[in-house]
């Protein structure tokens, strides 16, 4: 999932599960983002693993976290209405790419966690 269209489609298809994951993570660990490991895409099962990553862990993953777009999104989202979703993928060499989105979900994260 390297294109914006494929990433947004993934968010639409998995929105309820992403919102539930974000709310559960927020309740137990505080602010953070849902990290999608897009390099681990399983073509056969059409699945991609994702999990909640607290802000403190994300700050170790992203070089120069403070002042970054990812840090601003994580600090500024409303966890009752929005989710920060970050697609992580490796490039050739040691470089890691992050594509982050702040999205509103339906149902909201608290409601998704109850489903």
C-alpha angles and dihedrals in degrees: 000000000000101000127079091233093055091046094050090047089053090052092050093048095045099032098121094048091045092050092048091049091049094049094046090049093046092052093051103032109018127234119004146117140263107253117209115198095212095177089065093063111151106215094193097049095033089227134132122190119241136170141170116272118195117229093250091059094042090054088062093049099051116064111235093008097177109084093012123129089246092054092049092050092048093048095045108043124106104234092203092060109015143050130203109220118191123190111207121199136164122235125201109297121008098318118120123201125210125198109186131187132183106212138176112228134208113242097035116246095261091049093045090054090058095053 
